[in-house]
Amino acid sequence: MTHRRTRPPYGALFFFAICFMLASYFTFAAVQGDYGVFRRAEISVEAKDLRAELDGLNAEVARMENLTRRLSDDYLDLDLLDQQARDVLGLIRSDEIVVR
């Protein structure tokens, strides 16, 4: 008679436990990691905000370029020059009254 020894299937249990832990880790990393789904959503929102800020800055640069061109030697806008002299230097004409 041969005696057959039965062992509990710890090898298969260990294998599936390792597979489950690895799958859990990679799922967590895919969702919340540095390159995960949530980070991608944050980056897209941040990119949208930065594009809006860039558009505002481009408009401001265009406005400043327009003012600079209007005060250049080639093209002088006397109304703008008068306004800048009043704002920056605090000048007034002799026939004006200042009310504070």
C-alpha positions in Angstrom: 0.0 0.0 0.0 1.2 3.4 -0.8 0.4 6.2 1.4 -0.7 9.3 -0.4 0.0 12.5 1.2 -2.3 15.5 0.6 -1.0 19.0 1.0 -3.2 22.0 1.1 -3.0 24.0 -2.1 -1.0 26.9 -0.7 0.9 27.4 -3.9 -2.2 28.3 -5.9 -3.5 30.5 -3.1 -0.1 32.3 -2.9 -0.1 32.7 -6.7 -3.6 34.2 -6.8 -2.8 36.5 -3.8 0.2 37.9 -5.6 -1.7 38.4 -8.8 -4.5 40.2 -6.9 -2.0 42.5 -5.1 -0.2 43.3 -8.4 -3.5 44.0 -10.2 -4.7 46.2 -7.3 -1.4 48.1 -7.4 -1.5 48.7 -11.1 -5.2 49.7 -11.0 -4.5 52.2 -8.2 -1.5 53.6 -10.1 -3.5 53.9 -13.3 -6.2 55.9 -11.5 -4.3 58.0 -8.9 -0.6 57.8 -10.0 1.5 60.6 -11.4 0.3 59.7 -14.9 -3.1 58.5 -13.9 -6.6 59.4 -14.9 -7.1 62.0 -12.1 -3.8 63.7 -12.8 -4.7 63.9 -16.5 -7.9 65.6 -15.7 -6.0 68.1 -13.4 -3.6 68.8 -16.2 -6.3 69.5 -18.8 -8.1 71.9 -16.4 -4.8 73.6 -15.7 -4.0 73.8 -19.5 -7.4 75.4 -20.1 -6.8 78.0 -17.3 -3.3 78.8 -18.7 -4.7 79.2 -22.2 -7.2 81.8 -20.9 -4.4 83.6 -19.1 -2.3 83.5 -22.2 -5.1 85.0 -24.3 -5.5 87.8 -21.7 -1.8 88.5 -21.7 -1.7 88.6 -25.5 -4.5 91.1 -25.5 -2.6 93.2 -23.0 0.5 93.0 -25.1 -1.4 94.1 -28.2 -2.9 97.0 -26.3 0.6 98.1 -25.1 2.0 97.7 -28.6 -0.8 99.9 -29.9 -0.1 102.6 -27.3 3.7 102.4 -28.0 3.1 102.8 -31.7 0.8 105.8 -31.2 3.5 107.5 -29.1 6.4 106.7 -31.5 8.3 109.2 -33.7 6.7 107.9 -36.9 3.1 108.3 -35.7 2.3 110.6 -32.8 -1.2 110.7 -31.4 -1.5 114.1 -29.7 -4.6 113.2 -27.7 -2.8 110.2 -26.2 0.3 112.3 -25.5 -1.8 114.9 -23.7 -3.5 112.1 -21.7 -0.2 110.5 -20.7 1.3 113.9 -19.7 -1.7 114.5 -17.5 -1.6 111.1 -15.9 2.1 110.6 -15.4 3.4 114.1 -14.9 0.3 115.6 -13.4 0.2 118.5 -15.8 -2.8 120.7 -16.5 -3.4 123.5 -18.9 -3.6 127.1 -17.6 -7.3 127.4 -18.4 -8.3 124.3 -16.4 -9.6 124.1 -12.9 -8.7 121.0 -10.7 -11.4 119.8 -8.4 -10.4 117.4 -5.6 
